[in-house]
Amino acid sequence: MSKTMRNGDEAAAFLSELPRFVPDYQPNMVTDAWRRLGSPGASCTLIHVAGTNGKGSVCACLSSLLRAAGRTVGVNTSPHLTDLRERFVCNGEEISPEELTRHTNRILEVFPEAAEGKMTFSEILLLIYQLFLEEHRPEFSVLETGMGGRLDPSNALPEKALCILTRIGEDHMEYLGDTLEAVAAEKAGILRPGCPVVYSDLVPEASAVIRSAAESLSCPLYPVSENTFSDVVRGQKSIDFSLHTRYYSNKRLTVPSGALYQAENVSIAVTAATLLLSKESLTESVLDLGLARFHWAARMEEIFPGVFLDGAHNPDGIRALLASVSADGCTGKRRLLFAAMSDKPYERMLRDIGDAALFTDITLVSLPLKRSVKIPDWNAFTESNPELPCRVTEVDAAEVLREMMAQKGERDLIYVAGSLYLAGSVKENFSHDQF
C-alpha cells in the first residue's frame, strides 16, 4: 500500500527527508518513472540551465523577459531559501500546498518505490515539477540543474530547445572533478545533438571544454563574453551596462540590483531570449520591462536600508561579491556576518575577504546544521589567522544581525554572506518584517 500525504506540510516534510544520494544510483530510474507518469510537461519548450554560479539568476531573468513578452513560463530552481514551494513556479506563482500534496501522492501511487528510499530528493522534485507543468501548461519551462549536469536528474528529460551554461567555477569538486576542465565536462553533459548552447565565455579552461563538447554534437554556440557586456556601473540600487547582441548593439540596460555580477547573468538571459523570441517580440520596451521586474532573492539583496544579503558560498561567488562591495560607495564602516558549510573552502574564502580589506570586522557564526562550520573550528581558524578582523560568537545568526543593525551608523553598511543556508535563516527569522 502506497504512502499518502494529507497536506502540504506533510508532503514537504516527507520530501525533505528523502535521501540526497542512494547506493547504486541508476540515472534511468527517473526517466522510467517520468514515462510511467505519462511524460508530464513534455509539451513545454524546455530551456535547461547548468553552471556553477548564476544559474538561479539566469532562470529568474529569462523567465521575467519571456513573461514581459506575454509568454507563459514555468521555472524550477534550487535550492530554496525558506520554503520548498519556492522551487516550483509558474507565471510568478509558487505551487500551492494542495498541488504539492496531490503531485506527491500521484508519484507515490504510480511509483511506490519512492517511499522506500529508492529515489532521491532531486528525482522526486523533478517529477513533481513536471506534473505541475502538465497541470498549468505554460509555453516555456526553465529548468535549473542541481549539482553537476551529466548525472543530474534534470538531465533525464530528452527534448530540449536550448541549453545554457553559466560561469564554471570551483564548487562540489569532490563530486565533479578536481579541475575546472573536469567540472565543465560534467556541466556540458546536459548538451543534446543540434541543440543551441548559450554559455559564459569568461573562463578559458571551461570554455574550451564546452566548445569541444558542443562541436562534437553539432550544437550552435552563442558565447557571452566581455564583448557582450561592457561599461558596468553600480548605482545606489541598480547597475547599468551596455549590451551587444544579435538584436541590440550598445543597448544601455538598467538592472535593479547592486550586484555587478548580474551584468553577466542578465546578458546570458537576454542572449537566450533572442534565440527563443523574434525581434518583434523582444522589443526594447519588453526588454526594459522584463529587467525592471527581475528579482532574485539573496543576491546582493537589500533587505533593510544598508543591509545586504548575498548567497555567495564558494570562491568565485566571494570574488564576485567583493567586486560589488568595493563599488558600493560606502563612506562609513562595512561589517560582515559570515557562516559557511564545512565542505566548502571557507578558510580560503575568508582569506580572500581579508585580503580585500573592505570590512572593519567580520562576525563568524555557526548554523544549526550538521554541515555547518562549528564554533571550535571557527575559533581554530581565528587563532591561526590573527591578522583577520574576525570574531566568533555562539549567538544565533538572526540575533547577531539584529545587534549589528542596532549598532549601525547612518553611513555604515552590513553584509551577510557565506552560505545560502545563512541567507535562508535570515529570511525566515525576519519574515515578519518588511523587506
LORO-849774 format. One record per residue: residue in one letter; x, y, z of N, C-alpha, C in turn. Coordinates in pm, whole numbers, padded with zeros to 5 digits, always signed. Layout:
BEGIN
aXYZXYZXYZ ...
***
This chain:
BEGIN
m+00085-00119+00000+00000+00000+00000+00088+00124+00000 s+00059+00218-00088+00145+00336-00101+00118+00435+00012 k+00219+00513+00043+00211+00617+00146+00128+00732+00090 t+00050+00799+00178-00036+00909+00132-00011+01033+00218 m+00009+01146+00152+00027+01273+00221-00110+01339+00242 r-00132+01396+00359-00261+01457+00388-00265+01607+00358 n-00150+01674+00360-00148+01818+00335-00009+01860+00289 g+00004+01988+00258+00130+02040+00206+00245+02030+00304 d+00217+02052+00432+00323+02043+00533+00375+01900+00544 e+00283+01805+00540+00323+01665+00548+00402+01624+00424 a+00357+01672+00308+00429+01641+00184+00570+01700+00187 a+00582+01826+00231+00713+01891+00236+00806+01820+00334 a+00752+01777+00448+00833+01706+00548+00881+01572+00492 f+00792+01501+00423+00830+01374+00361+00940+01394+00257 l+00922+01493+00172+01020+01520+00066+01154+01559+00124 s+01154+01639+00229+01280+01686+00288+01361+01574+00351 e+01294+01465+00385+01363+01352+00448+01412+01249+00347 l+01384+01269+00220+01430+01176+00117+01582+01179+00107 p+01645+01069+00070+01792+01068+00058+01840+01159-00055 r+01953+01224-00033+02014+01306-00138+02091+01219-00236 f+02143+01109-00186+02214+01013-00270+02165+00874-00231 v+02168+00782-00327+02131+00644-00299+02242+00551-00350 p+02264+00438-00282+02364+00343-00332+02323+00290-00470 d+02421+00261-00551+02394+00205-00685+02295+00291-00763 y+02324+00422-00765+02237+00517-00834+02218+00477-00980 q+02092+00477-01025+02058+00441-01162+01994+00561-01232 p+02067+00630-01319+02014+00750-01384+01886+00727-01461 n+01865+00606-01512+01746+00580-01592+01620+00565-01509 m+01632+00553-01377+01515+00531-01294+01416+00647-01303 v+01467+00771-01297+01377+00886-01302+01315+00900-01441 t+01387+00863-01546+01331+00864-01680+01216+00765-01690 d+01236+00645-01636+01131+00544-01638+01009+00590-01558 a+01034+00651-01442+00924+00699-01358+00846+00808-01431 w+00918+00900-01496+00853+01009-01571+00763+00951-01682 r+00811+00851-01751+00731+00790-01857+00611+00715-01802 r+00630+00651-01686+00517+00581-01623+00410+00678-01578 l+00449+00801-01553+00352+00906-01517+00285+00966-01641 g+00328+00924-01760+00270+00975-01884+00348+01087-01947 s+00477+01097-01914+00565+01203-01967+00507+01343-01947 p+00469+01376-01823+00410+01509-01798+00506+01623-01831 g+00449+01732-01881+00528+01851-01913+00604+01844-02042 a+00587+01735-02117+00665+01718-02240+00630+01819-02348 s+00512+01880-02338+00471+01976-02441+00537+02113-02424 c+00601+02138-02309+00665+02268-02286+00797+02278-02360 t+00830+02396-02407+00960+02423-02467+01062+02433-02354 l+01156+02339-02352+01247+02325-02237+01378+02400-02258 i+01411+02485-02160+01541+02551-02153+01611+02496-02030 h+01727+02430-02050+01798+02364-01941+01920+02447-01903 v+01935+02475-01775+02039+02567-01727+02132+02495-01629 a+02261+02495-01660+02363+02438-01571+02474+02541-01552 g+02566+02513-01459+02676+02605-01431+02708+02603-01283 t+02806+02680-01243+02844+02685-01102+02775+02800-01030 n+02793+02920-01079+02730+03038-01019+02641+03108-01122 g+02531+03164-01074+02445+03243-01161+02327+03170-01220 k+02311+03039-01194+02203+02964-01256+02065+03020-01218 g+02044+03039-01088+01914+03088-01044+01883+03226-01098 s+01984+03314-01101+01964+03449-01154+01926+03444-01301 v+01994+03360-01378+01964+03348-01521+01823+03294-01541 c+01785+03193-01463+01649+03139-01473+01545+03247-01444 a+01566+03322-01336+01469+03425-01298+01463+03536-01402 c+01578+03577-01454+01580+03685-01552+01518+03641-01684 l+01551+03522-01730+01493+03473-01854+01342+03459-01841 s+01296+03407-01729+01152+03397-01706+01086+03534-01710 s+01149+03633-01648+01094+03769-01647+01086+03827-01787 l+01187+03802-01868+01188+03852-02007+01078+03786-02090 l+01065+03654-02076+00962+03583-02152+00823+03627-02111 r+00802+03647-01981+00671+03691-01934+00642+03834-01978 a+00744+03918-01982+00723+04055-02031+00680+04055-02177 a+00721+03952-02251+00682+03939-02392+00546+03871-02406 g+00480+03845-02294+00346+03789-02299+00342+03637-02303 r+00454+03571-02275+00458+03425-02278+00436+03368-02139 t+00390+03243-02133+00371+03175-02005+00493+03088-01976 v+00536+03087-01849+00664+03025-01815+00657+02951-01681 g+00707+02828-01681+00731+02755-01557+00879+02758-01525 v+00913+02762-01396+01053+02768-01355+01075+02671-01239 n+01183+02594-01248+01222+02504-01140+01366+02536-01101 t+01386+02583-00978+01520+02622-00932+01553+02550-00801 s+01680+02556-00764+01723+02500-00636+01852+02571-00593 p+01879+02576-00461+01791+02530-00354+01686+02636-00321 h+01599+02608-00226+01506+02709-00178+01569+02778-00057 l+01515+02892-00021+01568+02966+00094+01491+02935+00222 t+01357+02942+00215+01278+02922+00337+01166+02820+00320 d+01122+02796+00197+01006+02710+00175+01029+02627+00049 l+01007+02497+00059+01026+02406-00053+00948+02450-00177 r+00833+02513-00155+00747+02551-00268+00810+02658-00359 e+00914+02726-00307+00984+02826-00390+01042+02765-00518 r+01067+02635-00514+01133+02567-00626+01043+02551-00748 f+00912+02560-00730+00817+02533-00837+00731+02658-00861 v+00753+02723-00973+00685+02849-01001+00630+02847-01143 c+00508+02895-01160+00451+02912-01294+00390+03051-01303 n+00439+03130-01398+00393+03267-01417+00397+03348-01287 g+00506+03329-01213+00528+03406-01092+00461+03353-00968 e+00380+03247-00979+00308+03192-00865+00369+03058-00823 e+00399+03046-00694+00452+02920-00643+00345+02811-00643 i+00389+02688-00649+00299+02575-00636+00222+02587-00504 s+00094+02554-00505+00015+02563-00382+00039+02440-00295 p+00010+02449-00165+00023+02331-00079-00062+02214-00130 e-00181+02245-00181-00269+02140-00232-00208+02071-00354 e-00149+02150-00443-00084+02092-00560+00036+02007-00520 l+00115+02057-00427+00232+01981-00380+00188+01846-00323 t+00081+01848-00246+00029+01725-00187-00020+01629-00296 r-00100+01681-00389-00158+01597-00494-00052+01534-00582 h+00047+01613-00621+00151+01560-00711+00240+01460-00638 t+00268+01485-00512+00348+01389-00435+00275+01255-00424 n+00146+01262-00394+00067+01139-00383+00057+01067-00516 r+00049+01140-00624+00042+01077-00756+00169+00997-00785 i+00285+01055-00749+00413+00986-00770+00420+00860-00685 l+00378+00871-00559+00383+00756-00470+00285+00646-00513 e+00176+00687-00574+00078+00590-00623+00134+00512-00742 v+00197+00583-00836+00249+00520-00957+00384+00454-00933 f+00462+00512-00842+00599+00464-00819+00621+00449-00669 p+00558+00347-00605+00567+00332-00459+00710+00314-00409 e+00802+00273-00498+00941+00259-00456+00999+00389-00403 a+00937+00501-00442+00987+00632-00397+00981+00646-00246 a+00882+00581-00183+00868+00590-00038+00962+00495+00034 e+01033+00413-00041+01124+00314+00018+01269+00357+00010 g+01293+00485-00022+01429+00536-00027+01505+00496-00151 k+01433+00453-00257+01500+00410-00379+01513+00521-00482 m+01453+00635-00454+01469+00753-00540+01515+00870-00454 t+01589+00960-00514+01646+01072-00439+01549+01190-00431 f+01582+01277-00340+01510+01404-00323+01499+01478-00456 s+01610+01492-00528+01609+01568-00653+01525+01500-00760 e+01526+01367-00764+01447+01295-00863+01297+01316-00841 i+01254+01303-00718+01112+01321-00688+01069+01465-00715 l+01156+01562-00680+01120+01702-00705+01108+01731-00854 l+01193+01668-00935+01180+01686-01080+01044+01634-01128 l+01002+01520-01079+00873+01463-01120+00757+01552-01075 i+00766+01607-00953+00663+01699-00906+00654+01820-00998 y+00770+01873-01035+00771+01989-01125+00706+01956-01259 q+00736+01839-01313+00678+01802-01442+00527+01785-01433 l+00477+01729-01323+00333+01720-01303+00270+01858-01289 f+00341+01947-01220+00298+02087-01204+00286+02154-01342 l+00386+02130-01429+00381+02185-01564+00262+02129-01642 e+00241+02001-01630+00132+01936-01704-00003+01997-01669 e-00018+02037-01544-00144+02094-01498-00162+02237-01547 h-00052+02313-01551-00063+02455-01588-00037+02482-01735 r+00034+02393-01801+00063+02401-01944+00124+02536-01990 p+00232+02581-01928+00299+02702-01980+00368+02669-02112 e+00397+02773-02188+00464+02753-02316+00610+02712-02296 f+00676+02775-02197+00818+02750-02172+00839+02688-02034 s+00942+02607-02023+00989+02555-01895+01137+02587-01881 v+01172+02659-01775+01312+02694-01747+01355+02608-01629 l+01446+02516-01656+01481+02412-01560+01628+02422-01519 e+01652+02442-01391+01788+02452-01338+01838+02316-01289 t+01962+02282-01323+02021+02162-01267+02049+02183-01119 g+02065+02073-01046+02108+02083-00908+02258+02091-00905 m+02322+01977-00884+02468+01972-00883+02516+01901-01010 g+02610+01961-01079+02664+01898-01199+02574+01918-01320 g+02551+01812-01394+02471+01821-01515+02450+01684-01577 r+02558+01620-01610+02550+01492-01681+02465+01390-01606 l+02485+01377-01475+02411+01280-01396+02300+01342-01312 d+02274+01470-01332+02168+01536-01256+02033+01483-01303 p+01938+01461-01212+01806+01411-01253+01739+01497-01360 s+01763+01628-01358+01702+01715-01458+01745+01681-01600 n+01857+01610-01614+01907+01572-01746+01834+01452-01803 a+01737+01400-01727+01661+01284-01773+01564+01320-01885 l+01526+01446-01894+01429+01487-01995+01496+01492-02132 p+01442+01422-02231+01515+01404-02357+01515+01523-02452 e+01404+01595-02460+01391+01701-02561+01417+01838-02502 k+01515+01909-02559+01549+02043-02512+01554+02139-02630 a+01506+02261-02607+01511+02363-02712+01637+02446-02702 l+01691+02457-02580+01808+02543-02558+01879+02499-02431 c+02011+02497-02436+02092+02471-02317+02171+02597-02281 i+02180+02625-02153+02253+02742-02104+02356+02695-02001 l+02479+02741-02016+02585+02712-01920+02636+02844-01864 t+02610+02867-01736+02660+02988-01671+02807+02969-01635 r+02864+03066-01568+03008+03060-01538+03043+02935-01458 i+03150+02869-01501+03200+02749-01433+03307+02790-01333 g+03297+02735-01212+03394+02767-01108+03419+02648-01018 e+03487+02673-00908+03526+02568-00814+03416+02548-00709 d+03342+02441-00725+03241+02405-00627+03204+02259-00648 h+03172+02189-00540+03137+02046-00545+03244+01965-00617 m+03368+02005-00604+03475+01938-00679+03503+01797-00627 e+03457+01767-00506+03473+01631-00456+03385+01533-00533 y+03282+01587-00601+03193+01504-00681+03214+01521-00832 l+03250+01642-00874+03251+01674-01016+03390+01669-01080 g+03495+01658-00999+03630+01656-01055+03714+01765-00994 d+03846+01746-00995+03934+01838-00923+03997+01945-01010 t+03946+01962-01132+03992+02070-01219+03871+02141-01280 l+03891+02263-01326+03782+02335-01393+03739+02262-01519 e+03834+02199-01587+03801+02124-01709+03707+02008-01676 a+03736+01939-01566+03652+01826-01528+03511+01872-01489 v+03504+01981-01413+03374+02036-01375+03296+02078-01499 a+03363+02146-01592+03297+02190-01714+03244+02073-01796 a+03319+01963-01798+03275+01845-01873+03147+01788-01813 e+03139+01786-01680+03016+01738-01616+02899+01830-01647 k+02921+01961-01641+02814+02057-01671+02771+02045-01817 a+02867+02028-01907+02837+02019-02050+02766+01888-02085 g+02753+01800-01988+02680+01676-02010+02532+01696-02036 i+02481+01818-02018+02339+01844-02049+02315+01867-02198 l+02421+01884-02277+02403+01916-02419+02338+01801-02494 r+02262+01838-02599+02197+01741-02686+02234+01770-02831 p+02238+01668-02916+02275+01690-03056+02192+01799-03122 g+02262+01897-03179+02197+02003-03254+02129+02110-03171 c+02129+02095-03038+02060+02192-02951+02148+02315-02929 p+02096+02436-02954+02177+02558-02934+02225+02571-02790 v+02343+02632-02775+02405+02647-02643+02446+02793-02622 v+02393+02855-02518+02439+02986-02471+02530+02959-02352 y+02650+03016-02354+02743+02986-02244+02828+03106-02206 s+02869+03107-02080+02960+03210-02031+03100+03179-02083 d+03154+03273-02157+03285+03253-02221+03392+03337-02152 l+03394+03327-02017+03485+03411-01939+03589+03331-01862 v+03579+03198-01868+03677+03110-01803+03737+03023-01912 p+03856+03055-01961+03912+02986-02078+03915+02834-02067 e+03954+02782-01949+03962+02637-01935+03825+02571-01955 a+03722+02634-01900+03586+02580-01913+03533+02598-02055 s+03559+02713-02113+03509+02741-02248+03562+02642-02350 a+03688+02604-02337+03747+02509-02431+03675+02375-02425 v+03639+02331-02304+03568+02204-02288+03427+02215-02345 i+03360+02325-02318+03223+02345-02367+03220+02349-02519 r+03313+02422-02578+03317+02430-02725+03343+02292-02787 s+03432+02216-02727+03462+02083-02780+03340+01992-02772 a+03272+01995-02658+03153+01912-02642+03043+01953-02740 a+03025+02084-02756+02921+02135-02847+02952+02099-02992 e+03077+02115-03030+03115+02084-03168+03097+01936-03199 s+03124+01849-03102+03107+01705-03125+02961+01667-03144 l+02870+01752-03095+02727+01726-03107+02660+01818-03208 s+02740+01896-03280+02688+01991-03381+02589+02090-03320 c+02624+02139-03200+02539+02237-03132+02582+02379-03170 p+02491+02463-03219+02525+02604-03242+02566+02671-03111 l+02671+02751-03116+02727+02814-02996+02701+02963-02993 y+02661+03014-02875+02636+03157-02855+02709+03201-02728 p+02836+03240-02741+02914+03278-02623+02875+03416-02569 v+02881+03428-02438+02864+03557-02371+02998+03591-02309 s+03063+03694-02364+03198+03730-02321+03203+03878-02285 e+03324+03926-02264+03341+04068-02233+03303+04156-02352 n+03289+04096-02470+03241+04171-02586+03089+04186-02585 t+03021+04107-02500+02875+04110-02494+02826+04221-02403 f+02894+04242-02290+02852+04346-02197+02975+04428-02155 s+02955+04556-02138+03068+04645-02107+03020+04766-02028 d+03117+04842-01979+03090+04967-01906+02989+04946-01794 v+03018+04847-01707+02927+04816-01596+02950+04917-01484 v+02842+04982-01441+02850+05085-01337+02748+05052-01229 r+02790+05057-01104+02698+05034-00993+02645+05166-00940 g+02512+05178-00936+02448+05293-00873+02410+05259-00730 q+02324+05339-00671+02286+05315-00532+02204+05187-00517 k+02112+05163-00610+02025+05045-00600+02016+04969-00732 s+02107+04995-00824+02100+04930-00955+02237+04927-01020 i+02246+04850-01128+02364+04856-01213+02321+04893-01354 d+02411+04956-01426+02389+04991-01566+02504+04935-01647 f+02473+04888-01768+02579+04841-01857+02531+04843-02001 s+02625+04833-02093+02594+04830-02236+02593+04686-02284 l+02490+04651-02361+02473+04515-02411+02492+04512-02563 h+02559+04407-02608+02581+04389-02752+02540+04247-02788 t+02427+04231-02859+02380+04100-02903+02338+04110-03049 r+02289+03999-03101+02247+03999-03241+02124+04088-03264 y+02048+04117-03158+01934+04209-03170+01970+04353-03136 y+02069+04370-03050+02099+04504-03000+02248+04532-03007 s+02281+04656-03037+02420+04699-03036+02431+04822-02946 n+02508+04807-02840+02530+04915-02745+02400+04963-02680 k+02313+04868-02649+02189+04899-02578+02220+04913-02429 r+02187+05030-02374+02214+05055-02232+02101+04995-02148 l+02138+04910-02052+02040+04843-01969+02056+04882-01823 t+01944+04882-01751+01944+04906-01608+01883+04785-01539 v+01952+04732-01439+01906+04615-01365+01890+04654-01219 p+01774+04626-01157+01750+04665-01018+01823+04576-00918 s+01955+04584-00922+02039+04505-00832+02171+04577-00815 g+02228+04569-00696+02358+04629-00673+02473+04535-00703 a+02443+04417-00758+02545+04316-00784+02604+04333-00923 l+02732+04367-00930+02796+04383-01060+02792+04254-01140 y+02795+04139-01071+02797+04011-01143+02667+03984-01219 q+02560+04058-01186+02436+04035-01258+02442+04085-01403 a+02540+04168-01436+02556+04210-01576+02582+04087-01664 e+02667+03997-01617+02697+03875-01692+02574+03784-01700 n+02506+03764-01585+02390+03676-01584+02276+03729-01669 v+02253+03859-01662+02148+03920-01744+02182+03909-01892 s+02308+03928-01925+02350+03916-02065+02327+03774-02118 i+02352+03675-02034+02324+03537-02072+02174+03518-02096 a+02092+03570-02004+01947+03556-02017+01894+03627-02142 v+01944+03747-02168+01898+03820-02287+01941+03748-02415 t+02064+03698-02416+02110+03622-02534+02019+03502-02557 a+01983+03433-02449+01891+03320-02461+01755+03365-02514 a+01707+03477-02464+01576+03527-02508+01575+03559-02657 t+01688+03606-02710+01693+03637-02853+01684+03511-02939 l+01714+03395-02880+01702+03269-02953+01561+03209-02941 l+01487+03253-02841+01354+03199-02816+01243+03289-02868 l+01273+03417-02886+01172+03514-02930+01221+03588-03054 s+01129+03629-03135+01164+03711-03251+01199+03852-03205 k+01264+03928-03290+01299+04066-03256+01173+04149-03238 e+01067+04113-03310+00940+04185-03297+00877+04160-03160 s+00904+04043-03103+00851+04012-02970+00939+04067-02858 l+01071+04065-02879+01164+04114-02778+01205+04257-02811 t+01108+04347-02804+01134+04487-02832+01212+04551-02718 e+01261+04672-02740+01334+04741-02633+01245+04765-02512 s+01117+04794-02535+01027+04818-02422+01002+04688-02345 v+00992+04575-02415+00977+04446-02348+01103+04413-02268 l+01217+04439-02328+01345+04414-02259+01353+04497-02132 d+01322+04625-02141+01328+04713-02023+01229+04669-01916 l+01109+04628-01958+01008+04584-01862+01050+04456-01792 g+01102+04361-01871+01146+04235-01812+01256+04254-01711 l+01351+04343-01739+01460+04368-01645+01414+04446-01524 a+01318+04536-01542+01265+04612-01427+01196+04520-01328 r+01138+04411-01379+01066+04317-01293+01155+04204-01241 f+01277+04198-01288+01369+04090-01249+01411+04103-01104 h+01395+03995-01030+01439+03991-00891+01479+03848-00857 w+01591+03833-00788+01632+03702-00740+01684+03721-00599 a+01617+03659-00504+01646+03681-00362+01788+03640-00325 a+01842+03710-00226+01972+03679-00165+02088+03693-00262 r+02073+03780-00361+02185+03815-00449+02203+03966-00440 m+02289+04005-00348+02308+04146-00316+02172+04213-00293 e+02089+04144-00217+01954+04193-00189+01955+04284-00067 e+01905+04404-00082+01898+04499+00029+01771+04471+00108 i+01783+04395+00216+01666+04352+00290+01617+04459+00388 f+01707+04543+00432+01676+04662+00511+01770+04771+00462 p+01741+04897+00489+01831+05003+00443+01975+04980+00489 g+02064+04966+00393+02205+04947+00424+02243+04809+00471 v+02152+04710+00455+02179+04571+00494+02160+04482+00373 f+02269+04417+00329+02267+04340+00205+02288+04191+00231 l+02205+04112+00167+02210+03967+00181+02259+03907+00049 d+02364+03824+00056+02417+03763-00066+02448+03616-00040 g+02413+03533-00137+02429+03389-00121+02565+03336-00159 a+02665+03421-00178+02799+03375-00217+02848+03267-00121 h+02884+03150-00176+02922+03038-00090+03036+02954-00148 n+03107+03008-00246+03225+02941-00300+03324+03049-00341 p+03448+03013-00374+03549+03117-00402+03510+03214-00513 d+03455+03164-00623+03414+03254-00731+03303+03348-00686 g+03207+03292-00609+03099+03376-00559+03149+03485-00466 i+03246+03452-00382+03303+03551-00291+03376+03660-00368 r+03451+03621-00470+03522+03722-00550+03422+03816-00618 a+03313+03760-00668+03210+03844-00732+03146+03937-00630 l+03122+03886-00510+03066+03969-00403+03159+04085-00371 l+03288+04056-00356+03384+04160-00319+03394+04269-00425 a+03380+04231-00552+03383+04332-00658+03267+04429-00643 s+03149+04377-00607+03033+04464-00587+03047+04548-00461 v+03100+04489-00355+03119+04562-00231+03215+04679-00251 s+03321+04656-00327+03421+04761-00348+03365+04880-00425 a+03251+04858-00493+03190+04967-00572+03066+05025-00505 d+03046+04997-00375+02922+05039-00311+02921+05185-00265 g+03036+05253-00270+03041+05394-00232+03029+05419-00084 c+03052+05318-00003+03036+05332+00142+03136+05435+00199 t+03085+05527+00281+03170+05626+00346+03181+05603+00497 g+03120+05494+00544+03129+05459+00685+03199+05326+00701 k+03153+05247+00796+03211+05114+00820+03133+05008+00742 r+03206+04907+00699+03141+04788+00643+03161+04674+00743 r+03052+04603+00772+03061+04491+00864+03003+04367+00794 l+03058+04251+00825+03018+04128+00758+02977+04023+00859 l+02860+03963+00837+02814+03845+00911+02835+03725+00819 f+02907+03624+00869+02952+03515+00782+02930+03379+00848 a+02878+03286+00769+02871+03144+00808+02904+03063+00684 a+02940+02937+00703+02976+02855+00588+02953+02708+00620 m+02944+02629+00516+02937+02485+00531+03079+02428+00537 s+03098+02325+00615+03232+02271+00638+03294+02205+00516 d+03210+02169+00416+03264+02108+00295+03299+02211+00189 k+03291+02338+00224+03334+02447+00135+03473+02494+00178 p+03550+02554+00088+03683+02605+00124+03671+02737+00200 y+03613+02731+00318+03579+02854+00391+03703+02931+00435 e+03812+02861+00465+03933+02933+00507+03985+03018+00391 r+03987+02961+00272+04031+03037+00155+03937+03154+00128 m+03808+03132+00142+03711+03238+00119+03734+03354+00215 l+03756+03322+00342+03778+03427+00440+03910+03499+00420 r+04012+03427+00376+04139+03495+00348+04124+03590+00231 d+04046+03551+00130+04020+03642+00018+03946+03767+00066 i+03852+03746+00157+03778+03860+00213+03873+03949+00292 g+03962+03888+00370+04058+03966+00447+04154+04042+00358 d+04200+03978+00251+04293+04044+00159+04230+04166+00093 a+04098+04161+00073+04030+04275+00009+04026+04397+00100 a+04040+04376+00230+04044+04485+00329+03926+04580+00316 l+03808+04526+00296+03687+04607+00278+03603+04617+00404 f+03622+04522+00497+03535+04515+00613+03610+04552+00741 t+03544+04632+00823+03600+04671+00952+03607+04551+01046 d+03502+04470+01043+03500+04349+01125+03416+04241+01058 i+03446+04117+01092+03378+04000+01036+03332+03915+01154 t+03202+03890+01163+03147+03808+01271+03116+03669+01217 l+03174+03568+01279+03158+03430+01235+03058+03358+01325 v+02957+03297+01263+02854+03226+01338+02842+03084+01284 s+02783+02997+01364+02754+02860+01323+02603+02845+01307 l+02563+02765+01211+02421+02740+01187+02383+02604+01246 p+02257+02585+01282+02213+02456+01342+02197+02347+01235 l+02304+02323+01162+02305+02222+01057+02428+02134+01074 k+02417+02009+01042+02529+01917+01057+02649+01962+00976 r+02625+02016+00855+02735+02055+00766+02799+02187+00803 s+02737+02265+00888+02787+02398+00919+02922+02393+00991 v+03007+02491+00962+03131+02506+01038+03093+02535+01184 k+03152+02459+01277+03118+02471+01418+03207+02574+01489 i+03163+02614+01606+03234+02717+01682+03380+02679+01710 p+03412+02555+01750+03554+02521+01771+03638+02538+01646 d+03579+02509+01530+03652+02526+01405+03674+02674+01375 w+03574+02755+01403+03591+02900+01384+03700+02952+01478 n+03697+02906+01602+03800+02951+01698+03940+02912+01651 a+03952+02790+01598+04082+02745+01548+04127+02831+01430 f+04032+02867+01345+04066+02950+01229+04113+03088+01273 t+04042+03151+01364+04080+03287+01407+04215+03286+01479 e+04241+03179+01555+04370+03170+01625+04487+03158+01527 s+04464+03091+01417+04571+03073+01318+04576+03187+01216 n+04479+03276+01222+04477+03391+01130+04448+03518+01208 p+04535+03553+01302+04508+03668+01390+04506+03801+01317 e+04560+03805+01195+04562+03931+01119+04425+03968+01064 l+04331+03873+01061+04198+03900+01007+04108+03958+01116 p+04024+04055+01082+03939+04119+01182+03814+04036+01214 c+03836+03911+01259+03726+03818+01283+03696+03804+01432 r+03570+03786+01462+03529+03749+01597+03429+03634+01585 v+03430+03546+01683+03342+03429+01683+03237+03446+01792 t+03113+03411+01760+03007+03419+01860+02917+03296+01849 e+02869+03251+01965+02774+03139+01968+02631+03188+01959 v+02612+03318+01951+02477+03374+01942+02416+03339+01806 d+02285+03317+01804+02211+03286+01681+02234+03394+01576 a+02244+03353+01451+02276+03446+01342+02177+03562+01333 a+02048+03532+01346+01948+03638+01335+01963+03740+01448 e+01994+03691+01569+02012+03781+01682+02138+03867+01664 v+02243+03805+01609+02365+03882+01581+02335+03993+01483 l+02257+03962+01380+02225+04064+01280+02143+04176+01342 r+02052+04142+01432+01974+04247+01500+02067+04339+01580 e+02166+04279+01647+02262+04360+01723+02343+04449+01631 m+02386+04395+01519+02464+04474+01423+02382+04590+01368 m+02253+04564+01342+02166+04669+01291+02142+04778+01395 a+02133+04737+01522+02114+04835+01629+02235+04925+01645 q+02354+04872+01615+02478+04948+01629+02517+05023+01501 k+02443+05000+01395+02479+05054+01264+02468+05206+01258 g+02574+05271+01212+02570+05413+01189+02501+05447+01058 e+02465+05571+01040+02389+05612+00921+02467+05583+00792 r+02599+05594+00794+02679+05574+00673+02737+05433+00663 d+02707+05348+00762+02761+05212+00763+02679+05120+00673 l+02743+05011+00631+02675+04906+00555+02704+04772+00619 i+02604+04684+00616+02617+04548+00671+02594+04449+00557 y+02680+04348+00551+02665+04242+00452+02652+04108+00523 v+02572+04021+00465+02553+03884+00516+02586+03789+00401 a+02682+03699+00420+02725+03613+00310+02792+03487+00363 g+02825+03396+00270+02899+03275+00303+02822+03146+00282 s+02687+03156+00285+02606+03035+00272+02463+03072+00237 l+02404+02996+00145+02262+03015+00116+02176+02974+00235 y+02228+02883+00317+02155+02844+00438+02150+02962+00536 l+02257+03038+00544+02257+03158+00627+02155+03258+00572 a+02155+03276+00441+02059+03368+00378+01917+03324+00408 g+01891+03194+00397+01758+03143+00426+01719+03162+00571 s+01814+03142+00661+01787+03161+00804+01751+03305+00835 v+01825+03398+00775+01795+03540+00796+01658+03573+00739 k+01629+03524+00618+01499+03549+00556+01386+03499+00646 e+01403+03378+00697+01298+03318+00778+01278+03391+00910 n+01386+03430+00974+01376+03496+01103+01327+03639+01094 f+01344+03700+00977+01298+03837+00961+01174+03843+00871 s+01107+03729+00852+00992+03724+00760+00877+03813+00805 h+00869+03841+00934+00761+03926+00984+00788+04074+00960 d+00911+04105+00922+00947+04245+00895+00930+04274+00746 q+00929+04397+00711+00912+04439+00571+01047+04443+00501 f+01066+04354+00404+01189+04354+00324+01182+04464+00220 
***
